[in-house]
Amino acid sequence: KHRKSDFQGHGDYDLFEYGAELYEQALQHEKGSLITSTGALATLSGAKTGRCPKDKRVVKDESTEQELWWGNGSPNIEMDEQTFMVNRETAVEYLNSLDKVFVNDQFINWDPENRIKVRIVSAKAYHSLFMHNMCIRPTPEELENFGTPDFTIYNAGQFPCNRYTHYMTSSTSVNINLARKEMVILGTMYAGEMKKGLFSLMHYLMPKRRILSLHSGCNMGKDGDVAIFFGLSGTGKTTLSTDHNRYLIGDDEHCWGDYGVSNIEGGCYAKCIDLSKEKERDIWNAIKFGSVLENVTFDKHTREVDYSDGSITENTRVAYPIEYIPNAKIPCVGPHPKNVILLACDAFGVLPPVSKLNLAQTMYHFISGYTALVAGTEEGVKEPRATFSACFGAAFLMLHPTKYAAMLAEKMQKHGATAWLINTGWSGGRYGSGKRIKLSYTRKIIDAVHSGSLLNANYKKTEVFGLEIPTEIEGVPSEMLDPVNTWSDKKAYQETLLKLAGLFKTNFETFTNYKIGKDNKLTEDILAAGPNF
């Protein structure tokens, strides 16, 4: 048994060596855990197979009331200090009742001047291995001198909160208290809640230091050219940033500071649905001993995983240390980006495969954050649907989206970055009638961005959205570069195009009363950069 005071420092915890011993603990005590044919640990997250954004709450106090983004599409649902303490007490009492708890002392952010010390206290061995993979692993010397953490997570797993407690609406609760520097998780075993909780924390802490937090992948060419990939889950961030011809800085969360970019994490969290060695070789090869697979199915005799099976969830995942990618850049930092790529999975099938954006268009599409919400990413979502998520990650923002947009504009102007909007969704029709753009075509487009050849292409402007699109890219059929060519029913194309444009306009009305940074002219240009019809 453990004293509550133990959670304030190292205390008398039962600590386990990571890797093999955590495997043993999971296999012995956690239902559904087994070793797959490649050596990865397969686990089940129970009833919750995705994030529960409606159950995530932030303590609203005198400070956060003024600083954070509340209302009007904000992901920040308020709770009070007392309710947080009730949930914290519930989680700590449960953890104290266990024979063993698992404690990770780790870092986030590879920038040594701005790294954050985090402590994760969890009930599950697989959660401990997951966070061991996803955070930055300290050396023995760093661990010995770790000291007091900057932020602590208490993860009680499936143990529920009291749904009749004030502010609670279910038995699941994910709570953040910025003043106490703590997070409490009750009623869900989905490991991604811990990862994304820390990401939300970085969206609060880093802008205070004039550092832009980014929901993005990031890689670097042999000549030091850095590209960042914005996009929601399922748009291709992990797949496209994991390029064996380039160095991987990270697949999902980054900071852009005075000296360049840095990965927030020490691992990758890749979607596994329909994964194949042919399409995503590096990710395929990373699924080995030490990796954690969530909610996959497998042959009961051979233990070979069936990545095409989404019967448990479409949101099948794998977490592995970034070192498992052969061309990972360690430490995970790089110079200022040369290209900024906005990924949108267009379920309407009317956005071009690639468009070159001016600064105002970049800000417009960055704030809009249009994509299709891919099945399984959130609980209850069964098939893709059109959605807008500010900054391509509204669920994790703490401040108003325009604050992040102003910082992005400032950094792009200062360092001369070029922006591109790339559609990884449908072509030739909307979802259900058209076809998903081939990954091989998207990779050719990305290659042309990296090489700089796309800057020298001939361009024409599309109607309604006013996007500059190239007329030719090597390895990509020219007719598909303008989406109107791929639709057999031109009237249906026009109607769908106008419908999507209307959705963009309606969505952006939320932001029309906000000034972007200090430049009124930039704000006016951004408002004019949307669809015109």
N, C-alpha and C positions, 0 to 999 in steps of 0.2 A: 504494500500500500504506500501511497505517497502523500506527503503533506502538501497543502496548497502553497505554502511558502516555497516549495521546491521549484515551482513554475516561475519564480522570480529570478532564479539563477540556475546553475547547472543542477544542484540538488543531488539526490541519490537515485538517479534514473537507472533503469536497466537498458544500457546502450548496446547496440549490436553493430558488428562490423558490416559494412555495406556489401552487397553482392550476394555471395553464396549463402550467408547466414540469413539474409532477408528472404531469399528464395525458400529456405527451409521453413521459416516462420509462416510465410504465406501458404505454402503447400500443406502444412500441418493444421493451420488454424483458420484459413480463409476459404470458404466454400467457393468452388468454381475455379480455383487456381490450379494451373498445371504448367508443365514445360512443353513448349511446342517443338516440332522437329528441327527447328533452327537454333534452339536454345533459349528463346525469349520466354519470359514469364507471361502467360495469358491469365487475365483476371476478368471478373465481372463487377460492374459498378452498381448492380442492383436495379431498383425501380427507376432511378434517375440516370439516363444515358446522355444527358446534355446539361448545359447550364440552365439555371432557373432564375432568369433576370427579374421576374416579378417578386421573388423572395429575397432579393439582395437589398440591403438597407444601409444607410450611412447615418451616423449620429449627427443631428443638427444642433449645434450650440452657437454661442455668440460669434465665434470665429468663422465656422463653416457656413453659417447663414449668409454671411457677406461674401465669402470667397467662392463657394461652389455654385454650380449650375443646377438650379431647381426649377421644376415645372416646364411647360412648353416643350415636351419631348425629351426632357432630361431622364437619364437612367437612374439618377440619384433619388431614391425613395427615402423619406426621412423616418427616423426613429429617435427616441429620447435616450438620455444617458441611463435612466433607471431600467428601461427595457433591455438595453444592451447588457447591463450588469446582471440582470436576471438570466439572460441567455448564457453569459459568460460563466456564471455560477453553475448552470446546468451542465455545460460542457466540461468544466474543470472537475465537478463532482463525478461525472461519468468517467473521465480519464483517470481520476484517483481510484476508482473502483476496480480498475483492470489490473491483472497480474503484471502486464508489461505495457509500456507505452514506448513510442518511437520518437526520437528527437533528432532533428536535423539543424545544425548550425552552419549556415551557408551565406553566400553573397549574391546580390543581383547588381548588374551593370559592370561591364568589363573596364570602364573608365576608372582607373585607380583613384582619381581625385573625387569621384562622385559615386562610388559603390556604396551599397546599403547592406548592412548586416541583418539577416533575417533568421528567426528561429521558428521551426515548424514542429508542433507537438501533435502527434496523430495516434489514432487507435489501430491503424492498419499497417502491416508491413509493406504492402504494395504501395500505399500512399507515401511511405518513407522512401522507398526505392524510386518512385515517380519523381519526388522532389529532389532526390539526390541526382537524378538525371537532368532535371529541368533548371536547377539553380547552378551557380558557379561553385565548384568544389574547392574548399580551402585546402592549403597544404597542412601537414601535421603541425608545423610551427604556427601558422595562422590560426588553426583551431585551438591550439594551446593558449594563445593570447587573444581569443575571440572577444572576451569581455561581455558587456551588456549589449543585447541586440537592439537595433534601431526599430524593429517591428517584429511582432510575434503572432503566429497563427495557432489557434486551438481548434483542431479538427476532430470532432466527435463522431464523424462518419454518419452511419445510418441512425444513430441515437437521436430521437426527435426533440424538437422544441415543444413547448406547450402552446398549441395553436390558439388557445383562449387568452394568451398573454396579449396585452395591449400592443397594437401595430402588427401582430402576426396574422396571417391569412391562411397558413397551412402548417404542417408539421416540419416543413423545411425552412431554414433561416440562414442566410449568409450576411453577417453583420460586420461593418467596418467602423472603428472608432479612431479617428485621426489624432485626437488629443491624447488618448491612451496608447496610441501606436499599436493597436491590436485588431485582430480579425477573429471571428468565431463562426464555425460552420457546424450546423446541426441538421440532421434529416436528409443528407445526401452523401453518397460515396463517390460521386463523379469527381475525379481528380482535377479536372480542368478548373474547378472553382478556386482552388488554391493558386494556380498559375495566374489566372485572370484577376484574382484579388490583389496580387502583388503588382500586376500591370496597372490596375486602377490607382494603386498607391503611387507609382511612378508618374502617372499623369497629374498627380497633385504636387509631388515633391520637385520634379525636375523643372517645370516652368518657373518656379520660384528662383531657380538658379540660371534662368535664361537659356535653358536647355529644352529642346523640343522632343517630346516623347512621341513615338511613331508606331502605329500598328502596321508593321511592314516587314517584308523580307529584305535581305541585303546581301549583295555579293560584289566581288572585285575582280577585274581582269588582271592579266599578267603585267599590264603597264600601269596598274594602280587606278584604273577608272572604276569608280564605285557607282552602282545602281541600287536604288531603293524601290521596293515593290509594295505599294499600298493595296489593300484589299481585305475583304471580309473572309471568313472561313469558307472554303469551297471555291474561291475565285482563282486559285493557283499560286498563291504566295510561296508556299513551301515547295511545290513542284518546280516553279520557274526560277526561284532563287537557288535551288539545289541543282547546279549546272556543273557537270564534271570538267568543263572547259574553263571554269572560273573558280576563284576561291570563295567559299561560303563564309560570310561573316555571321549570318543568322537567318532564321526562317520566319520570325513572327513579331518580335518586339525589339525596338531600337531607340537610341537617343542620338540627336544631332546637336552637338555642342560647338564650342569655339574651335576645337581642334579636329573636328570630323565626326564620324559616326562610331557608336559602340553598341554591341549587342547587350541587351538587358539580361539574357538568359545564358545558361550553360548547356542547353540541350535543345532538341527539336520535338515538336508535337505534331506529327503528320497524320492526315486522314488516310485510312487504309482501304476504303471502299473501292473495289475494282482495281486495286494496286496490282501492277505486273512488273516483272523484271525488265521487260522490253521497254516499257514507257518510262519507268522511274527506277533506274538501276541502283542509284546511290541509296535511295530510301529502302529499297528491297534488301540490299546487302547489309543495311544497318540494323535489321531486325534479327538480332542474335543474342547471345547470353548477356544479360544486363538490361536489355530493352524490356519495356512493359507494354504489352498489348491489352487493349480494353475492348471487351464485348465482341470478340470475333468468334466464329465457329470453326470447327476443325474435324478432321476424320478421327473417330474415336480410337482407331488402332494405330495409324501412322503419325497422328498428331500434326498432320500437314494442315495449314490454315487455308480456308476457302474465303479469299478476299472478295469474291463476288457476292457472298451471302450477307444480306443486310437484314436478316430475320430478327436479330436482337435490336439493332438500330442501324440506320445509314451512317451514323456518326462513329464508326469504328475508328480507333486511334492507336498510335504507337508513340511512346516517349523513349528517346534514346539520347545519350550524351553526344554533344556536337562532335566530339573526337571520332565518333563512329563514321562520320563522313570523311573520306580520304583526303579531300582537298579543303577541309575546314581551315580557316585562318586563325591560328592561336598565337597570341591573344586575339579575341574577336573584335578588333577595331580597324578602322580604315580612314582615309582622307575624306574630304568633302565630296558629296555625290556629284557626278557629272550628268546622270539621267534620273529623273523621277517618273516612275511608271505607275499609273493608276489602273488597277485591274477591276473590270466590271463584268460580271456574268449576266449578260443581258438576256432575260427570258423572253423579251418581246422580239428579239431577232432583228432590230433595226439599227443598232449602233454598229459602226464600221469595225473591222478587226483591229485597226490601228488608226489613231488620229494624232497629229502634232498640235499641242496646245500652247497658246500664248499665256502670259502670266494671269490675266483676268480669268480666262477659261479654266486654268489650273485651279484657281481658288474656288471658282463656281462648282466645279465637279468634285473638288476635295471636300468642300462643305456639304455638298449634296450627298456624296457617298452612295451612289446608286449601284445596286446589284440585284441578284436574285438570292433570297435566303435559301440555302441549300438544305435539303431534307436531313433531319437529325441533328443539326447544329444546336437547335434549341428544342426543348421538350414540346411535343404537340405539333411540330412542323413535319408534315408527311411528304410534301413535294415542293419544288421551288416556287417561290412567289416573289413578285417585284417588291422591293423594299428600299428605303433610304436610311442610311446610317451615317450621321455626320462624321467627317474625318475618317471614313471607312472603319469606324470602331466606336460608335456612339455609346455602346454598352459599357465602355471602360473609361469614358471621359469624366473628369471631375470638374473642370472649368468649362465655360461656354465655348462652343466650337470655334467662334470667331477669334478667340485668343490664340488657339493653335494655328488657325489659318494665317493670322497676321505674322506669327513667328516663321511659318513656312515660306511666306512671300518674302520676308526679309532675308532669310538664308538663301533662297533661290536667286534673288537679285544680287546678293553680295558675292556668291560663288559661281554665278553663271550657269546654273543647271537648266537643262531642257526637260520639259514634261511631255508625257505621252499618255493617251487614254487607249487602253487595249481591252477589247471585248473577248473574253474567254467563254462566252455563252453560245447563243444560237445564231444560225444564219439560214436564210432561205425560208423563214417562217418563224412564228413564235414557238415557245415550248409546247410540244405535243404534235407539231406539224413540221417544223424545220429540223435541222440537224445541228448537233453541237460542233463547233469549230474544232477541227482536228488539232491535237496537241502539237503534232509535227509542224503545222503551219504557224501556230503561235510561237514555237521555238525559233522558226526562221525569222519571224518578225523581231523577236527579242534579239537574235543574233545581229540583225541589221541595225538595231538601236545601239547595241554595244560597240559595233565596229565603226559607227559614225556614218555609214553609207546612207542611212535613211535621211540624214540631214540634207543630203545632196540630191534627193529624189525630186521628181516633178510632182506638184500637188494641185489638187482642185478642191473647191469648197462644197460641202454638202448643203442641201436645203434644210430649213427649219433650225437645226442645231448649229449650223455654220462651222462645221468642223473641217479642218484641213486634212485631206486624206491623200496618200501617195497613189500614183497611178500604176506603179510597178514595184514589186519586191521579188528578188531572186528566190525561187523555190515555193512561191505562193501564187495560185491562179489569179491572174489580174482581175478577172470578172468579179471575184468575191470581195475585192477591196472596197467596192461601192455596194452596200447591201441591197440597193434597189435592183441590181442586176440578178440577184439570187432568188428573188421572189417571182413566181410565175403569175401570181395575182397582184398586179400593180395597184389596183384600187385598195385591196386589203393592206398592202404595204403602206400606202399613204394614210389610211385610217389608223393603223397601228402606230405609225410614226407620230401622228398628231396626238394620239392618246397618251403615248409616253411623254411627249413634250408637255402636255397638260399636267401630267403627274409631277414632272420636274418643277413647273411653275408653282403649282399648289404647294409642294413641299417647301420651296424656297421662300414662300411668303413669311415663314417663321423668322427668317433672318434679315428681312428687308429693313428693319428698324435699328440694326446694329452697325456700328462703324467698324471697319476692318483696320485695326492698327491706328496710326496717326494720319493716314493719307486719305482724305475725302475723295480725291480723284480715283484712287484705286477702288474704293467702295462703289463709286458710280460705275466704273468699268466692269466690276464683277457682276453687278446687277444687270448690266447690258449684255453679259457674256452668255446668258442662258438662251434657250430656244426662242426663236422669233417667228411668230405665225399669227 
